[in-house]
Amino acid sequence: MASRRELLKALGALPLLAGCAAGTTAMNTSPANFTPSGLPLRRVKVAEERVIRTIAGLRPFRPNGFNVSRERRGEKALIHNYGHGGGGISLSWGTSQLAVELAGAGNGESCAVIGAGVMGLTTARLAQDRGWKVAIYAKDLPPDTTSNVAGGQWSPTSMYEEELVTPAFRAQFDRAMAFAYRYFQNLAGPRYGVRWISNYNFSGESVEENFQHRYAGFYPQLRELGRHEHPFNAGGVRHYNTMLIEPAVFLPAVMQDFFAAGGEIRLREFASADEILTLEENTLFNCTGLGSRMLFGDEMLIPVKGQLTFLLPQEEIDYNILGNGGLYMFPRSDGILLGGTYERGQWSLEPDPTATRRIVSGHRAFFNAMRDPWAARATA
Ligand SMILES: Cc1cc2nc3c(=O)[nH]c(=O)nc-3n(C[C@H](O)[C@H](O)[C@H](O)COP(=O)(O)OP(=O)(O)OC[C@H]3O[C@@H](n4cnc5c(N)ncnc54)[C@H](O)[C@@H]3O)c2cc1C
């Protein structure tokens, strides 16, 4: 049976057929409507009256990259898995796999995972798969974690500064990326809120573009489009596919799997590393994200604030936009996500109204200038 999304896509093509019958331009053969599926791109309706919420979150950024490592504290094995900046959803299964490998096989023993964001939940699940009996301790659970604020594009970027990382880190990164890329593919579908989607990237020769060249195998259908091969009012555009992971679906689904495998969650806030070390379990995974700065004195770890505004959902929109003057758009079932900001060292979780106006007006100008033969121009 056709899904609702497939049905809407098919309906989206109907005016096109009507246009052909009336002798108008056959848009589906026009290079200006390049899509791998052959279906045309529709315009996002950006208007103040369609705004449903604005939120902010703090990316746990370490310029020298995430910390996945093991240390001994007395009787305890302490395994760190934190500091994933703007790519933690993407790399989650990957660095969590590295972390559980550092713990070895569980053989029915108990371990504790501190933190219930994406790192805590995926570490906990993979530890269960390796035979550990797992308890999660955290002060916040989904939907109140940074992981719930994430956009959810599968692309492990904005995670480190190129010139600061070591070859050893790069080896960890490459393994984590390959593992996560394959693991997420197993989860594609509505149960985990994971799907493949086209991306149109306008950012030019940026760090992110170089990243995609280096890791081209992770960005299928990577193709440079000329000015006349897309419907946007812009020059060259890069097309590629990524997965889009909806945090509001994915995180509760992983939590359900954790409970189904016998896991327990205990709400608890720790004031120090010493307090964590009083837990009864001898193997402890630290997945506290930005919390690791205070708990473990990691001064490398800083917040990078990100702000997002959501519009009413539009099911006919099935592509991501990136690099429109630093802005990005992801179409999710909980709304059209408009980003974004990157404010280093900013600890406030309060959305900034000036940033909101910039995000909304920037997207409105962008989509008003887009060619969509089936939509009236979006109004202010
Ligand atoms: C605006 C924005 C957009 C983003 N977009 C993307 C994207 O498109 N793709 C992508 O891959 N990533 C994206 N990210 C990044 C991603 O959200 C993070 O890298 C990821 O959520 C980090 O996960 P975490 O589990 O380490 O931290 P968190 O989700 O912050 O979880 C930390 C957990 O530790 C607990 N904790 C902390 N301190 C203590 C304490 N003292 N005692 C007890 N518990 C404690 C917390 O309560 C929480 O349960 C985005 C982030 C933001 C803010």
The ligand as an ORCA input file, in Angstrom:
! r2SCAN-3c Opt
* xyz 0 1
  C      20.710     23.721     17.257
  C      21.428     22.393     17.163
  C      21.380     21.681     15.973
  C      22.051     20.442     15.872
  N      21.930     19.753     14.696
  C      22.555     18.550     14.582
  C      22.417     17.798     13.373
  O      21.723     18.209     12.434
  N      23.065     16.610     13.292
  C      23.821     16.114     14.321
  O      24.396     15.041     14.176
  N      23.948     16.794     15.491
  C      23.345     18.010     15.633
  N      23.483     18.719     16.811
  C      24.427     18.252     17.847
  C      23.843     17.250     18.815
  O      22.615     17.722     19.320
  C      24.832     17.003     19.979
  O      26.122     16.706     19.494
  C      24.338     15.817     20.816
  O      23.002     16.017     21.187
  C      25.182     15.600     22.070
  O      24.617     14.515     22.745
  P      25.014     14.108     24.222
  O      24.294     12.860     24.544
  O      26.511     14.116     24.344
  O      24.528     15.333     25.124
  P      23.024     15.724     25.750
  O      21.993     15.443     24.751
  O      23.240     17.073     26.260
  O      22.891     14.681     26.927
  C      23.630     14.818     28.109
  C      22.988     14.007     29.205
  O      23.839     14.070     30.366
  C      23.064     14.464     31.497
  N      23.906     15.196     32.441
  C      24.724     16.247     32.189
  N      25.292     16.664     33.348
  C      24.822     15.854     34.331
  C      25.017     15.787     35.745
  N      25.803     16.649     36.382
  N      24.364     14.831     36.447
  C      23.532     13.953     35.816
  N      23.303     13.994     34.491
  C      23.941     14.917     33.760
  C      21.955     15.322     30.894
  O      20.874     15.452     31.788
  C      21.618     14.515     29.644
  O      20.769     13.449     29.990
  C      22.800     19.941     16.966
  C      22.818     20.637     18.185
  C      22.135     21.854     18.280
  C      22.136     22.577     19.594
*
